[in-house]
C-alpha cells in the first residue's frame, strides 16, 4: 500500500507530540530551542545522506510502502520525515533523561547539611 510508511511515521510523530505535551519535555517546554534542534539535526542528516548517496553507499530500495515521490535520486519523500522524527525522538529522550536526573523539590536533597 503506497504511503503506508509515511502514514505510520505521521502517527508515530503524533504519539511523540502527545507525550511531549503531557510531560512538557521538549517542544512544549521550549518550542524555539526544540524546533531549531530538530531542524538542525534533520539538515545535518540530510547532508549525511547526500554524501552517502553521492558515494554510492546509500541507495533507495523498492518498497510498496513508499509513496513513490523522490526529492532527489535515491532520496524518497519519507527520508526527511523520518530524520525529523528521529531527531524529535532524540530531543524527547534527552529532555526526559535530564528531568529524571534533576532533584525533586521538597525531597530534602537541596540545602541539607
N, C-alpha and C positions, 0 to 999 in steps of 0.2 A: 504494500500500500504506500504509494508515494506521499511523502510529507509526514509519515508517522514519527520519524526520528525528531523532526523539528517540533512536532506537537508534544512529544514526550519531554523534550528539552524545555519547552514553554511551561508545561505542567510542573516539572521539577523546579524551575525557577520561581514559579508562583508559590510552591511549597516553601522554598527558602525565604521568600519575601514575607510570607505569613509568620514563619518562625522569627524572622528578624523583627517584624512589627510587634510580635508578642513579647519578646525578650529585650527589645530595643538594643540590639547588638551592634550593628554597623550602620546601615543606611538610615535607619530610623533614629539613631543616636547622633550621627554626624553625616548628614547627607552629602555635603560638598566633598568632604575628605574621602568618603567611600566611593562616590561617583568618579572622582579623579583616580583613585587607586585601581578601580576596576577598569576604567578606560585605559590607563597607562599599561596595566598588565596585559590587557587584551591586545593593545597595539604592539607591545613587545613580542607577544607570542605570534602575532600575525607576521611580523618581520622574521621571526624564527622560522615560521612555516614557509615564507617566501624564499629564504635562504635554502631550506631543505628541499623545496620544490625545484629551485634552480640547479641544485647539485644533483638532482635525480634521486634523492633519498626518500622524499615523500611523493607518493602517487595516489591518485584517487581511485579507489576500487569501485566496482559496480555493486550497487545495492538497490533493491527495490524500495527501501525505506527512505532514501534520499528524495528530495523534491525534484532534483534534476536541473537546478539552476546553478551555474558556475559563475563565481565572481571573477575568476581568473583560471587559467589551465590548472587542473588538479586542486582547485580551491572551491569546494562546494559552499553554497549559502549557509549551510548548517555550521561550518567551521568557526566563523567569528561568534556565532551564537553560543556554541559550546565553550569557546575560550572565555567569553564573558561570564557564562555560568560557572565555569571552573574558578575564575578569579573572584567572583562573588562568594562562592562557597569557601574559598581560602580566607577571604576577609571575615566571614562569619565565624569560621573556626578559630581564627586568630583572636577576634573580639571575645569569643566565649572562653578561650584559654586565659586571656588577660583578666576577665571577670572572675574566673574561678580562683586565680591566684591572689586577687585583691582581698585584703582583710575585711571582714564584715563589721559594720558599725555596731557597737554595743556588745561585742564578744570579749571585751577586756584585753584585746591584743595591742591596742594603741594606748600609749601613755602609762602603762602599768610598770611599776618599778620593782 
